[in-house]
Amino acid sequence: VTVRCFSHVREALGKETVNLKLEDDTDTSTVENKIREMAGDNLDGITLRVAVNREYMPEPIALKNGDEVALIPPVQGG
């Protein structure tokens, strides 16, 4: 699974994409937890939206080989 990282996630990891090898039936919440572990406390308190294959997911879903997961923090601006 390829994880695309945006904004705070990209800054915390120092990269735009992360490739993860996952067990069958791994869901999006597991991917988010793995990325949070990799980022240490840099993502504490930040809510992330999850998209799979460019479609927002309101709740965790099972992933399959080749899926692209995007972790998107809240949009900020002024």
PQR file with spaces between the fields and no chain letter, atoms N, CA, C, O and H, PARSE charges and radii, in Angstrom:
ATOM       1  N    VAL     1       0.852   -1.176    0.000 -0.4000 1.5000
ATOM       2  CA   VAL     1       0.000    0.000    0.000 -0.0000 2.0000
ATOM       3  C    VAL     1       0.893    1.233    0.000  0.5500 1.7000
ATOM       4  O    VAL     1       1.866    1.311    0.751 -0.5500 1.4000
ATOM       5  N    THR     2       0.554    2.182   -0.841 -0.4000 1.5000
ATOM       6  CA   THR     2       1.262    3.457   -0.870 -0.0000 2.0000
ATOM       7  C    THR     2       0.477    4.470   -0.051  0.5500 1.7000
ATOM       8  O    THR     2      -0.728    4.637   -0.243 -0.5500 1.4000
ATOM       9  H    THR     2      -0.236    2.119   -1.451  0.4000 1.0000
ATOM      10  N    VAL     3       1.163    5.139    0.859 -0.4000 1.5000
ATOM      11  CA   VAL     3       0.533    6.162    1.687 -0.0000 2.0000
ATOM      12  C    VAL     3       1.053    7.515    1.230  0.5500 1.7000
ATOM      13  O    VAL     3       2.258    7.767    1.255 -0.5500 1.4000
ATOM      14  H    VAL     3       2.141    5.003    1.015  0.4000 1.0000
ATOM      15  N    ARG     4       0.144    8.378    0.816 -0.4000 1.5000
ATOM      16  CA   ARG     4       0.511    9.746    0.432 -0.0000 2.0000
ATOM      17  C    ARG     4       0.338   10.638    1.646  0.5500 1.7000
ATOM      18  O    ARG     4      -0.679   10.583    2.338 -0.5500 1.4000
ATOM      19  H    ARG     4      -0.835    8.173    0.796  0.4000 1.0000
ATOM      20  N    CYS     5       1.343   11.457    1.891 -0.4000 1.5000
ATOM      21  CA   CYS     5       1.375   12.291    3.093 -0.0000 2.0000
ATOM      22  C    CYS     5       1.264   13.764    2.709  0.5500 1.7000
ATOM      23  O    CYS     5       1.946   14.233    1.798 -0.5500 1.4000
ATOM      24  H    CYS     5       2.169   11.502    1.328  0.4000 1.0000
ATOM      25  N    PHE     6       0.407   14.476    3.407 -0.4000 1.5000
ATOM      26  CA   PHE     6       0.195   15.886    3.134 -0.0000 2.0000
ATOM      27  C    PHE     6       0.443   16.714    4.388  0.5500 1.7000
ATOM      28  O    PHE     6       0.271   16.227    5.506 -0.5500 1.4000
ATOM      29  H    PHE     6      -0.147   14.096    4.147  0.4000 1.0000
ATOM      30  N    SER     7       0.842   17.951    4.203 -0.4000 1.5000
ATOM      31  CA   SER     7       0.960   18.960    5.252 -0.0000 2.0000
ATOM      32  C    SER     7       1.716   18.454    6.477  0.5500 1.7000
ATOM      33  O    SER     7       2.891   18.102    6.371 -0.5500 1.4000
ATOM      34  H    SER     7       0.982   18.347    3.295  0.4000 1.0000
ATOM      35  N    HIS     8       1.059   18.412    7.643 -0.4000 1.5000
ATOM      36  CA   HIS     8       1.719   18.026    8.897 -0.0000 2.0000
ATOM      37  C    HIS     8       2.309   16.618    8.826  0.5500 1.7000
ATOM      38  O    HIS     8       3.365   16.350    9.400 -0.5500 1.4000
ATOM      39  H    HIS     8       0.105   18.698    7.729  0.4000 1.0000
ATOM      40  N    VAL     9       1.625   15.729    8.124 -0.4000 1.5000
ATOM      41  CA   VAL     9       2.105   14.343    8.025 -0.0000 2.0000
ATOM      42  C    VAL     9       3.411   14.317    7.240  0.5500 1.7000
ATOM      43  O    VAL     9       4.372   13.662    7.645 -0.5500 1.4000
ATOM      44  H    VAL     9       0.767   15.946    7.658  0.4000 1.0000
ATOM      45  N    ARG    10       3.443   15.026    6.124 -0.4000 1.5000
ATOM      46  CA   ARG    10       4.660   15.090    5.307 -0.0000 2.0000
ATOM      47  C    ARG    10       5.802   15.718    6.096  0.5500 1.7000
ATOM      48  O    ARG    10       6.933   15.236    6.038 -0.5500 1.4000
ATOM      49  H    ARG    10       2.663   15.557    5.795  0.4000 1.0000
ATOM      50  N    GLU    11       5.520   16.775    6.823 -0.4000 1.5000
ATOM      51  CA   GLU    11       6.556   17.430    7.630 -0.0000 2.0000
ATOM      52  C    GLU    11       7.069   16.505    8.730  0.5500 1.7000
ATOM      53  O    GLU    11       8.271   16.455    8.990 -0.5500 1.4000
ATOM      54  H    GLU    11       4.601   17.167    6.870  0.4000 1.0000
ATOM      55  N    ALA    12       6.164   15.774    9.375 -0.4000 1.5000
ATOM      56  CA   ALA    12       6.552   14.886   10.475 -0.0000 2.0000
ATOM      57  C    ALA    12       7.425   13.733    9.994  0.5500 1.7000
ATOM      58  O    ALA    12       8.342   13.310   10.698 -0.5500 1.4000
ATOM      59  H    ALA    12       5.187   15.814    9.163  0.4000 1.0000
ATOM      60  N    LEU    13       7.140   13.222    8.788 -0.4000 1.5000
ATOM      61  CA   LEU    13       7.884   12.070    8.267 -0.0000 2.0000
ATOM      62  C    LEU    13       9.043   12.467    7.362  0.5500 1.7000
ATOM      63  O    LEU    13       9.955   11.674    7.130 -0.5500 1.4000
ATOM      64  H    LEU    13       6.396   13.566    8.216  0.4000 1.0000
ATOM      65  N    GLY    14       9.005   13.693    6.852 -0.4000 1.5000
ATOM      66  CA   GLY    14      10.055   14.139    5.949 -0.0000 2.0000
ATOM      67  C    GLY    14       9.979   13.521    4.567  0.5500 1.7000
ATOM      68  O    GLY    14      10.977   13.475    3.848 -0.5500 1.4000
ATOM      69  H    GLY    14       8.264   14.337    7.041  0.4000 1.0000
ATOM      70  N    LYS    15       8.792   13.043    4.190 -0.4000 1.5000
ATOM      71  CA   LYS    15       8.616   12.464    2.850 -0.0000 2.0000
ATOM      72  C    LYS    15       7.162   12.555    2.418  0.5500 1.7000
ATOM      73  O    LYS    15       6.251   12.646    3.241 -0.5500 1.4000
ATOM      74  H    LYS    15       7.982   13.081    4.774  0.4000 1.0000
ATOM      75  N    GLU    16       6.970   12.529    1.105 -0.4000 1.5000
ATOM      76  CA   GLU    16       5.626   12.647    0.543 -0.0000 2.0000
ATOM      77  C    GLU    16       4.896   11.318    0.464  0.5500 1.7000
ATOM      78  O    GLU    16       3.668   11.279    0.536 -0.5500 1.4000
ATOM      79  H    GLU    16       7.711   12.455    0.437  0.4000 1.0000
ATOM      80  N    THR    17       5.641   10.226    0.316 -0.4000 1.5000
ATOM      81  CA   THR    17       5.008    8.910    0.228 -0.0000 2.0000
ATOM      82  C    THR    17       5.746    7.903    1.093  0.5500 1.7000
ATOM      83  O    THR    17       6.953    8.001    1.316 -0.5500 1.4000
ATOM      84  H    THR    17       6.639   10.257    0.257  0.4000 1.0000
ATOM      85  N    VAL    18       4.981    6.932    1.571 -0.4000 1.5000
ATOM      86  CA   VAL    18       5.518    5.824    2.353 -0.0000 2.0000
ATOM      87  C    VAL    18       4.902    4.552    1.788  0.5500 1.7000
ATOM      88  O    VAL    18       3.687    4.481    1.605 -0.5500 1.4000
ATOM      89  H    VAL    18       4.001    6.852    1.390  0.4000 1.0000
ATOM      90  N    ASN    19       5.719    3.560    1.514 -0.4000 1.5000
ATOM      91  CA   ASN    19       5.215    2.270    1.057 -0.0000 2.0000
ATOM      92  C    ASN    19       5.207    1.307    2.232  0.5500 1.7000
ATOM      93  O    ASN    19       6.224    1.111    2.896 -0.5500 1.4000
ATOM      94  H    ASN    19       6.707    3.617    1.663  0.4000 1.0000
ATOM      95  N    LEU    20       4.043    0.705    2.484 -0.4000 1.5000
ATOM      96  CA   LEU    20       3.899   -0.227    3.595 -0.0000 2.0000
ATOM      97  C    LEU    20       3.522   -1.608    3.070  0.5500 1.7000
ATOM      98  O    LEU    20       2.674   -1.739    2.187 -0.5500 1.4000
ATOM      99  H    LEU    20       3.216    0.864    1.945  0.4000 1.0000
ATOM     100  N    LYS    21       4.155   -2.622    3.616 -0.4000 1.5000
ATOM     101  CA   LYS    21       3.746   -4.002    3.347 -0.0000 2.0000
ATOM     102  C    LYS    21       2.832   -4.402    4.494  0.5500 1.7000
ATOM     103  O    LYS    21       3.221   -4.343    5.661 -0.5500 1.4000
ATOM     104  H    LYS    21       4.844   -2.515    4.333  0.4000 1.0000
ATOM     105  N    LEU    22       1.619   -4.810    4.154 -0.4000 1.5000
ATOM     106  CA   LEU    22       0.603   -5.080    5.163 -0.0000 2.0000
ATOM     107  C    LEU    22       0.041   -6.486    5.010  0.5500 1.7000
ATOM     108  O    LEU    22       0.078   -7.075    3.930 -0.5500 1.4000
ATOM     109  H    LEU    22       1.303   -4.858    3.206  0.4000 1.0000
ATOM     110  N    GLU    23      -0.476   -7.003    6.104 -0.4000 1.5000
ATOM     111  CA   GLU    23      -1.171   -8.287    6.086 -0.0000 2.0000
ATOM     112  C    GLU    23      -2.494   -8.124    5.338  0.5500 1.7000
ATOM     113  O    GLU    23      -3.026   -7.019    5.233 -0.5500 1.4000
ATOM     114  H    GLU    23      -0.506   -6.524    6.981  0.4000 1.0000
ATOM     115  N    ASP    24      -3.022   -9.245    4.816 -0.4000 1.5000
ATOM     116  CA   ASP    24      -4.341   -9.209    4.188 -0.0000 2.0000
ATOM     117  C    ASP    24      -5.372   -8.716    5.195  0.5500 1.7000
ATOM     118  O    ASP    24      -5.254   -8.971    6.393 -0.5500 1.4000
ATOM     119  H    ASP    24      -2.589  -10.142    4.902  0.4000 1.0000
ATOM     120  N    ASP    25      -6.371   -8.018    4.706 -0.4000 1.5000
ATOM     121  CA   ASP    25      -7.477   -7.496    5.514 -0.0000 2.0000
ATOM     122  C    ASP    25      -7.068   -6.410    6.499  0.5500 1.7000
ATOM     123  O    ASP    25      -7.815   -6.115    7.432 -0.5500 1.4000
ATOM     124  H    ASP    25      -6.467   -7.811    3.732  0.4000 1.0000
ATOM     125  N    THR    26      -5.900   -5.810    6.310 -0.4000 1.5000
ATOM     126  CA   THR    26      -5.532   -4.650    7.120 -0.0000 2.0000
ATOM     127  C    THR    26      -6.463   -3.512    6.735  0.5500 1.7000
ATOM     128  O    THR    26      -6.792   -3.346    5.560 -0.5500 1.4000
ATOM     129  H    THR    26      -5.293   -6.049    5.552  0.4000 1.0000
ATOM     130  N    ASP    27      -6.889   -2.726    7.720 -0.4000 1.5000
ATOM     131  CA   ASP    27      -7.784   -1.625    7.383 -0.0000 2.0000
ATOM     132  C    ASP    27      -7.083   -0.271    7.523  0.5500 1.7000
ATOM     133  O    ASP    27      -5.938   -0.181    7.964 -0.5500 1.4000
ATOM     134  H    ASP    27      -6.621   -2.861    8.674  0.4000 1.0000
ATOM     135  N    THR    28      -7.804    0.761    7.137 -0.4000 1.5000
ATOM     136  CA   THR    28      -7.222    2.100    7.105 -0.0000 2.0000
ATOM     137  C    THR    28      -6.822    2.600    8.484  0.5500 1.7000
ATOM     138  O    THR    28      -5.883    3.387    8.599 -0.5500 1.4000
ATOM     139  H    THR    28      -8.734    0.687    6.778  0.4000 1.0000
ATOM     140  N    SER    29      -7.508    2.166    9.528 -0.4000 1.5000
ATOM     141  CA   SER    29      -7.127    2.619   10.871 -0.0000 2.0000
ATOM     142  C    SER    29      -5.755    2.080   11.263  0.5500 1.7000
ATOM     143  O    SER    29      -5.002    2.752   11.968 -0.5500 1.4000
ATOM     144  H    SER    29      -8.271    1.526    9.435  0.4000 1.0000
ATOM     145  N    THR    30      -5.427    0.874   10.812 -0.4000 1.5000
ATOM     146  CA   THR    30      -4.100    0.309   11.082 -0.0000 2.0000
ATOM     147  C    THR    30      -3.023    1.121   10.375  0.5500 1.7000
ATOM     148  O    THR    30      -1.963    1.375   10.946 -0.5500 1.4000
ATOM     149  H    THR    30      -6.038    0.328   10.240  0.4000 1.0000
ATOM     150  N    VAL    31      -3.286    1.529    9.140 -0.4000 1.5000
ATOM     151  CA   VAL    31      -2.333    2.353    8.397 -0.0000 2.0000
ATOM     152  C    VAL    31      -2.129    3.685    9.115  0.5500 1.7000
ATOM     153  O    VAL    31      -0.994    4.131    9.288 -0.5500 1.4000
ATOM     154  H    VAL    31      -4.148    1.322    8.676  0.4000 1.0000
ATOM     155  N    GLU    32      -3.212    4.315    9.527 -0.4000 1.5000
ATOM     156  CA   GLU    32      -3.089    5.587   10.249 -0.0000 2.0000
ATOM     157  C    GLU    32      -2.266    5.403   11.525  0.5500 1.7000
ATOM     158  O    GLU    32      -1.407    6.230   11.831 -0.5500 1.4000
ATOM     159  H    GLU    32      -4.134    3.953    9.386  0.4000 1.0000
ATOM     160  N    ASN    33      -2.519    4.338   12.262 -0.4000 1.5000
ATOM     161  CA   ASN    33      -1.762    4.081   13.494 -0.0000 2.0000
ATOM     162  C    ASN    33      -0.279    3.868   13.217  0.5500 1.7000
ATOM     163  O    ASN    33       0.565    4.353   13.970 -0.5500 1.4000
ATOM     164  H    ASN    33      -3.216    3.666   12.014  0.4000 1.0000
ATOM     165  N    LYS    34       0.052    3.143   12.133 -0.4000 1.5000
ATOM     166  CA   LYS    34       1.463    2.921   11.777 -0.0000 2.0000
ATOM     167  C    LYS    34       2.155    4.240   11.445  0.5500 1.7000
ATOM     168  O    LYS    34       3.291    4.470   11.860 -0.5500 1.4000
ATOM     169  H    LYS    34      -0.634    2.750   11.521  0.4000 1.0000
ATOM     170  N    ILE    35       1.476    5.099   10.702 -0.4000 1.5000
ATOM     171  CA   ILE    35       2.058    6.393   10.341 -0.0000 2.0000
ATOM     172  C    ILE    35       2.229    7.255   11.590  0.5500 1.7000
ATOM     173  O    ILE    35       3.247    7.932   11.736 -0.5500 1.4000
ATOM     174  H    ILE    35       0.553    4.912   10.365  0.4000 1.0000
ATOM     175  N    ARG    36       1.261    7.239   12.480 -0.4000 1.5000
ATOM     176  CA   ARG    36       1.385    7.999   13.731 -0.0000 2.0000
ATOM     177  C    ARG    36       2.571    7.494   14.559  0.5500 1.7000
ATOM     178  O    ARG    36       3.285    8.295   15.161 -0.5500 1.4000
ATOM     179  H    ARG    36       0.434    6.689   12.361  0.4000 1.0000
ATOM     180  N    GLU    37       2.785    6.178   14.596 -0.4000 1.5000
ATOM     181  CA   GLU    37       3.946    5.625   15.303 -0.0000 2.0000
ATOM     182  C    GLU    37       5.242    6.124   14.676  0.5500 1.7000
ATOM     183  O    GLU    37       6.178    6.493   15.386 -0.5500 1.4000
ATOM     184  H    GLU    37       2.205    5.528   14.106  0.4000 1.0000
ATOM     185  N    MET    38       5.298    6.136   13.341 -0.4000 1.5000
ATOM     186  CA   MET    38       6.495    6.592   12.638 -0.0000 2.0000
ATOM     187  C    MET    38       6.774    8.066   12.914  0.5500 1.7000
ATOM     188  O    MET    38       7.931    8.485   12.934 -0.5500 1.4000
ATOM     189  H    MET    38       4.538    5.836   12.765  0.4000 1.0000
ATOM     190  N    ALA    39       5.722    8.854   13.127 -0.4000 1.5000
ATOM     191  CA   ALA    39       5.864   10.300   13.325 -0.0000 2.0000
ATOM     192  C    ALA    39       6.158   10.670   14.772  0.5500 1.7000
ATOM     193  O    ALA    39       6.401   11.839   15.071 -0.5500 1.4000
ATOM     194  H    ALA    39       4.782    8.514   13.112  0.4000 1.0000
ATOM     195  N    GLY    40       6.141    9.699   15.669 -0.4000 1.5000
ATOM     196  CA   GLY    40       6.350   10.007   17.082 -0.0000 2.0000
ATOM     197  C    GLY    40       5.203   10.858   17.594  0.5500 1.7000
ATOM     198  O    GLY    40       4.044   10.599   17.272 -0.5500 1.4000
ATOM     199  H    GLY    40       5.944    8.749   15.426  0.4000 1.0000
ATOM     200  N    ASP    41       5.517   11.873   18.389 -0.4000 1.5000
ATOM     201  CA   ASP    41       4.448   12.720   18.935 -0.0000 2.0000
ATOM     202  C    ASP    41       4.125   13.913   18.040  0.5500 1.7000
ATOM     203  O    ASP    41       3.358   14.790   18.439 -0.5500 1.4000
ATOM     204  H    ASP    41       6.459   12.084   18.650  0.4000 1.0000
ATOM     205  N    ASN    42       4.698   13.960   16.838 -0.4000 1.5000
ATOM     206  CA   ASN    42       4.494   15.103   15.942 -0.0000 2.0000
ATOM     207  C    ASN    42       3.066   15.237   15.416  0.5500 1.7000
ATOM     208  O    ASN    42       2.686   16.305   14.936 -0.5500 1.4000
ATOM     209  H    ASN    42       5.321   13.248   16.514  0.4000 1.0000
ATOM     210  N    LEU    43       2.276   14.175   15.499 -0.4000 1.5000
ATOM     211  CA   LEU    43       0.897   14.247   15.011 -0.0000 2.0000
ATOM     212  C    LEU    43      -0.124   14.182   16.140  0.5500 1.7000
ATOM     213  O    LEU    43      -1.325   14.082   15.889 -0.5500 1.4000
ATOM     214  H    LEU    43       2.585   13.308   15.890  0.4000 1.0000
ATOM     215  N    ASP    44       0.351   14.239   17.381 -0.4000 1.5000
ATOM     216  CA   ASP    44      -0.563   14.214   18.524 -0.0000 2.0000
ATOM     217  C    ASP    44      -1.546   15.374   18.429  0.5500 1.7000
ATOM     218  O    ASP    44      -1.152   16.512   18.172 -0.5500 1.4000
ATOM     219  H    ASP    44       1.327   14.321   17.585  0.4000 1.0000
ATOM     220  N    GLY    45      -2.813   15.084   18.636 -0.4000 1.5000
ATOM     221  CA   GLY    45      -3.839   16.119   18.630 -0.0000 2.0000
ATOM     222  C    GLY    45      -4.297   16.549   17.249  0.5500 1.7000
ATOM     223  O    GLY    45      -5.144   17.434   17.132 -0.5500 1.4000
ATOM     224  H    GLY    45      -3.134   14.160   18.844  0.4000 1.0000
ATOM     225  N    ILE    46      -3.757   15.942   16.201 -0.4000 1.5000
ATOM     226  CA   ILE    46      -4.140   16.311   14.837 -0.0000 2.0000
ATOM     227  C    ILE    46      -5.075   15.238   14.280  0.5500 1.7000
ATOM     228  O    ILE    46      -4.722   14.061   14.215 -0.5500 1.4000
ATOM     229  H    ILE    46      -3.069   15.223   16.296  0.4000 1.0000
ATOM     230  N    THR    47      -6.263   15.664   13.884 -0.4000 1.5000
ATOM     231  CA   THR    47      -7.228   14.761   13.271 -0.0000 2.0000
ATOM     232  C    THR    47      -6.875   14.607   11.800  0.5500 1.7000
ATOM     233  O    THR    47      -6.580   15.591   11.122 -0.5500 1.4000
ATOM     234  H    THR    47      -6.550   16.621   13.938  0.4000 1.0000
ATOM     235  N    LEU    48      -6.905   13.381   11.310 -0.4000 1.5000
ATOM     236  CA   LEU    48      -6.577   13.126    9.914 -0.0000 2.0000
ATOM     237  C    LEU    48      -7.790   12.572    9.180  0.5500 1.7000
ATOM     238  O    LEU    48      -8.499   11.709    9.696 -0.5500 1.4000
ATOM     239  H    LEU    48      -7.145   12.581   11.861  0.4000 1.0000
ATOM     240  N    ARG    49      -8.021   13.075    7.975 -0.4000 1.5000
ATOM     241  CA   ARG    49      -9.015   12.478    7.074 -0.0000 2.0000
ATOM     242  C    ARG    49      -8.296   11.419    6.269  0.5500 1.7000
ATOM     243  O    ARG    49      -7.117   11.564    5.946 -0.5500 1.4000
ATOM     244  H    ARG    49      -7.445   13.777    7.556  0.4000 1.0000
ATOM     245  N    VAL    50      -9.007   10.355    5.946 -0.4000 1.5000
ATOM     246  CA   VAL    50      -8.419    9.245    5.205 -0.0000 2.0000
ATOM     247  C    VAL    50      -9.140    9.107    3.870  0.5500 1.7000
ATOM     248  O    VAL    50     -10.369    9.078    3.811 -0.5500 1.4000
ATOM     249  H    VAL    50      -9.965   10.238    6.209  0.4000 1.0000
ATOM     250  N    ALA    51      -8.356    9.024    2.806 -0.4000 1.5000
ATOM     251  CA   ALA    51      -8.907    8.751    1.483 -0.0000 2.0000
ATOM     252  C    ALA    51      -8.235    7.490    0.947  0.5500 1.7000
ATOM     253  O    ALA    51      -7.042    7.272    1.159 -0.5500 1.4000
ATOM     254  H    ALA    51      -7.357    9.048    2.854  0.4000 1.0000
ATOM     255  N    VAL    52      -9.006    6.673    0.259 -0.4000 1.5000
ATOM     256  CA   VAL    52      -8.474    5.476   -0.385 -0.0000 2.0000
ATOM     257  C    VAL    52      -8.772    5.600   -1.870  0.5500 1.7000
ATOM     258  O    VAL    52      -9.921    5.758   -2.283 -0.5500 1.4000
ATOM     259  H    VAL    52      -9.975    6.850    0.088  0.4000 1.0000
ATOM     260  N    ASN    53      -7.706    5.525   -2.664 -0.4000 1.5000
ATOM     261  CA   ASN    53      -7.839    5.662   -4.115 -0.0000 2.0000
ATOM     262  C    ASN    53      -8.618    6.928   -4.482  0.5500 1.7000
ATOM     263  O    ASN    53      -9.499    6.923   -5.341 -0.5500 1.4000
ATOM     264  H    ASN    53      -6.773    5.396   -2.328  0.4000 1.0000
ATOM     265  N    ARG    54      -8.252    8.013   -3.788 -0.4000 1.5000
ATOM     266  CA   ARG    54      -8.777    9.364   -4.025 -0.0000 2.0000
ATOM     267  C    ARG    54     -10.244    9.552   -3.649  0.5500 1.7000
ATOM     268  O    ARG    54     -10.914   10.445   -4.168 -0.5500 1.4000
ATOM     269  H    ARG    54      -7.536    8.018   -3.090  0.4000 1.0000
ATOM     270  N    GLU    55     -10.741    8.707   -2.744 -0.4000 1.5000
ATOM     271  CA   GLU    55     -12.111    8.825   -2.274 -0.0000 2.0000
ATOM     272  C    GLU    55     -12.101    8.834   -0.751  0.5500 1.7000
ATOM     273  O    GLU    55     -11.572    7.917   -0.123 -0.5500 1.4000
ATOM     274  H    GLU    55     -10.198    7.982   -2.322  0.4000 1.0000
ATOM     275  N    TYR    56     -12.696    9.887   -0.150 -0.4000 1.5000
ATOM     276  CA   TYR    56     -12.731    9.971    1.308 -0.0000 2.0000
ATOM     277  C    TYR    56     -13.517    8.807    1.890  0.5500 1.7000
ATOM     278  O    TYR    56     -14.551    8.405    1.356 -0.5500 1.4000
ATOM     279  H    TYR    56     -13.126   10.632   -0.660  0.4000 1.0000
ATOM     280  N    MET    57     -13.006    8.271    3.001 -0.4000 1.5000
ATOM     281  CA   MET    57     -13.650    7.164    3.695 -0.0000 2.0000
ATOM     282  C    MET    57     -14.147    7.652    5.053  0.5500 1.7000
ATOM     283  O    MET    57     -13.345    8.103    5.871 -0.5500 1.4000
ATOM     284  H    MET    57     -12.166    8.597    3.434  0.4000 1.0000
ATOM     285  N    PRO    58     -15.458    7.573    5.310 -0.5600 1.5000
ATOM     286  CA   PRO    58     -15.985    8.045    6.590  0.2800 2.0000
ATOM     287  C    PRO    58     -15.650    7.118    7.757  0.5500 1.7000
ATOM     288  O    PRO    58     -15.699    7.531    8.916 -0.5500 1.4000
ATOM     289  N    GLU    59     -15.312    5.868    7.449 -0.4000 1.5000
ATOM     290  CA   GLU    59     -14.943    4.907    8.491 -0.0000 2.0000
ATOM     291  C    GLU    59     -13.901    3.947    7.927  0.5500 1.7000
ATOM     292  O    GLU    59     -13.718    3.880    6.712 -0.5500 1.4000
ATOM     293  H    GLU    59     -15.273    5.533    6.508  0.4000 1.0000
ATOM     294  N    PRO    60     -13.221    3.209    8.790 -0.5600 1.5000
ATOM     295  CA   PRO    60     -12.172    2.300    8.312  0.2800 2.0000
ATOM     296  C    PRO    60     -12.717    1.250    7.338  0.5500 1.7000
ATOM     297  O    PRO    60     -13.814    0.722    7.518 -0.5500 1.4000
ATOM     298  N    ILE    61     -11.920    0.964    6.302 -0.4000 1.5000
ATOM     299  CA   ILE    61     -12.264   -0.102    5.361 -0.0000 2.0000
ATOM     300  C    ILE    61     -11.039   -0.981    5.158  0.5500 1.7000
ATOM     301  O    ILE    61      -9.908   -0.548    5.379 -0.5500 1.4000
ATOM     302  H    ILE    61     -11.028    1.394    6.156  0.4000 1.0000
ATOM     303  N    ALA    62     -11.274   -2.216    4.736 -0.4000 1.5000
ATOM     304  CA   ALA    62     -10.184   -3.143    4.443 -0.0000 2.0000
ATOM     305  C    ALA    62      -9.466   -2.690    3.177  0.5500 1.7000
ATOM     306  O    ALA    62     -10.087   -2.198    2.235 -0.5500 1.4000
ATOM     307  H    ALA    62     -12.193   -2.567    4.556  0.4000 1.0000
ATOM     308  N    LEU    63      -8.150   -2.863    3.174 -0.4000 1.5000
ATOM     309  CA   LEU    63      -7.334   -2.467    2.027 -0.0000 2.0000
ATOM     310  C    LEU    63      -6.901   -3.690    1.248  0.5500 1.7000
ATOM     311  O    LEU    63      -6.869   -4.803    1.773 -0.5500 1.4000
ATOM     312  H    LEU    63      -7.646   -3.262    3.940  0.4000 1.0000
ATOM     313  N    LYS    64      -6.567   -3.467   -0.021 -0.4000 1.5000
ATOM     314  CA   LYS    64      -6.031   -4.548   -0.839 -0.0000 2.0000
ATOM     315  C    LYS    64      -4.732   -4.086   -1.482  0.5500 1.7000
ATOM     316  O    LYS    64      -4.452   -2.889   -1.545 -0.5500 1.4000
ATOM     317  H    LYS    64      -6.593   -2.564   -0.448  0.4000 1.0000
ATOM     318  N    ASN    65      -3.954   -5.028   -1.950 -0.4000 1.5000
ATOM     319  CA   ASN    65      -2.675   -4.735   -2.575 -0.0000 2.0000
ATOM     320  C    ASN    65      -2.860   -3.718   -3.703  0.5500 1.7000
ATOM     321  O    ASN    65      -3.748   -3.869   -4.542 -0.5500 1.4000
ATOM     322  H    ASN    65      -4.181   -6.001   -1.898  0.4000 1.0000
ATOM     323  N    GLY    66      -2.026   -2.695   -3.716 -0.4000 1.5000
ATOM     324  CA   GLY    66      -2.076   -1.679   -4.757 -0.0000 2.0000
ATOM     325  C    GLY    66      -2.902   -0.452   -4.409  0.5500 1.7000
ATOM     326  O    GLY    66      -2.892    0.527   -5.155 -0.5500 1.4000
ATOM     327  H    GLY    66      -1.304   -2.572   -3.034  0.4000 1.0000
ATOM     328  N    ASP    67      -3.620   -0.484   -3.285 -0.4000 1.5000
ATOM     329  CA   ASP    67      -4.403    0.688   -2.889 -0.0000 2.0000
ATOM     330  C    ASP    67      -3.486    1.855   -2.543  0.5500 1.7000
ATOM     331  O    ASP    67      -2.352    1.670   -2.101 -0.5500 1.4000
ATOM     332  H    ASP    67      -3.628   -1.279   -2.678  0.4000 1.0000
ATOM     333  N    GLU    68      -4.004    3.059   -2.755 -0.4000 1.5000
ATOM     334  CA   GLU    68      -3.310    4.279   -2.354 -0.0000 2.0000
ATOM     335  C    GLU    68      -4.120    4.929   -1.239  0.5500 1.7000
ATOM     336  O    GLU    68      -5.306    5.213   -1.404 -0.5500 1.4000
ATOM     337  H    GLU    68      -4.925    3.210   -3.115  0.4000 1.0000
ATOM     338  N    VAL    69      -3.469    5.162   -0.107 -0.4000 1.5000
ATOM     339  CA   VAL    69      -4.110    5.789    1.043 -0.0000 2.0000
ATOM     340  C    VAL    69      -3.523    7.184    1.197  0.5500 1.7000
ATOM     341  O    VAL    69      -2.306    7.362    1.152 -0.5500 1.4000
ATOM     342  H    VAL    69      -2.505    4.931    0.027  0.4000 1.0000
ATOM     343  N    ALA    70      -4.387    8.167    1.378 -0.4000 1.5000
ATOM     344  CA   ALA    70      -3.928    9.534    1.639 -0.0000 2.0000
ATOM     345  C    ALA    70      -4.362    9.921    3.044  0.5500 1.7000
ATOM     346  O    ALA    70      -5.514    9.721    3.427 -0.5500 1.4000
ATOM     347  H    ALA    70      -5.376    8.023    1.414  0.4000 1.0000
ATOM     348  N    LEU    71      -3.424   10.477    3.807 -0.4000 1.5000
ATOM     349  CA   LEU    71      -3.714   10.984    5.144 -0.0000 2.0000
ATOM     350  C    LEU    71      -3.658   12.502    5.076  0.5500 1.7000
ATOM     351  O    LEU    71      -2.610   13.092    4.814 -0.5500 1.4000
ATOM     352  H    LEU    71      -2.488   10.640    3.495  0.4000 1.0000
ATOM     353  N    ILE    72      -4.811   13.123    5.317 -0.4000 1.5000
ATOM     354  CA   ILE    72      -4.952   14.555    5.071 -0.0000 2.0000
ATOM     355  C    ILE    72      -5.380   15.268    6.352  0.5500 1.7000
ATOM     356  O    ILE    72      -6.473   15.025    6.862 -0.5500 1.4000
ATOM     357  H    ILE    72      -5.663   12.644    5.530  0.4000 1.0000
ATOM     358  N    PRO    73      -4.517   16.152    6.875 -0.5600 1.5000
ATOM     359  CA   PRO    73      -4.903   16.932    8.048  0.2800 2.0000
ATOM     360  C    PRO    73      -5.905   18.016    7.664  0.5500 1.7000
ATOM     361  O    PRO    73      -6.122   18.268    6.479 -0.5500 1.4000
ATOM     362  N    PRO    74      -6.518   18.661    8.661 -0.5600 1.5000
ATOM     363  CA   PRO    74      -7.468   19.733    8.360  0.2800 2.0000
ATOM     364  C    PRO    74      -6.811   20.827    7.517  0.5500 1.7000
ATOM     365  O    PRO    74      -5.633   21.144    7.684 -0.5500 1.4000
ATOM     366  N    VAL    75      -7.597   21.387    6.620 -0.4000 1.5000
ATOM     367  CA   VAL    75      -7.105   22.475    5.780 -0.0000 2.0000
ATOM     368  C    VAL    75      -7.057   23.741    6.620  0.5500 1.7000
ATOM     369  O    VAL    75      -7.998   24.057    7.347 -0.5500 1.4000
ATOM     370  H    VAL    75      -8.554   21.130    6.485  0.4000 1.0000
ATOM     371  N    GLN    76      -5.946   24.461    6.508 -0.4000 1.5000
ATOM     372  CA   GLN    76      -5.795   25.717    7.236 -0.0000 2.0000
ATOM     373  C    GLN    76      -5.480   26.815    6.235  0.5500 1.7000
ATOM     374  O    GLN    76      -4.966   26.555    5.147 -0.5500 1.4000
ATOM     375  H    GLN    76      -5.181   24.205    5.917  0.4000 1.0000
ATOM     376  N    GLY    77      -5.780   27.987    6.597 -0.4000 1.5000
ATOM     377  CA   GLY    77      -5.456   29.087    5.702 -0.0000 2.0000
ATOM     378  C    GLY    77      -6.008   30.390    6.242  0.5500 1.7000
ATOM     379  O    GLY    77      -6.603   30.453    7.318 -0.5500 1.4000
ATOM     380  H    GLY    77      -6.197   28.198    7.481  0.4000 1.0000
ATOM     381  N    GLY    78      -5.792   31.396    5.474 -0.4000 1.5000
ATOM     382  CA   GLY    78      -6.260   32.683    5.938 -0.0000 2.0000
ATOM     383  C    GLY    78      -6.635   33.569    4.809  0.5500 1.7000
ATOM     384  O    GLY    78      -7.055   34.705    5.029 -0.5500 1.4000
ATOM     385  H    GLY    78      -5.309   31.345    4.600  0.4000 1.0000
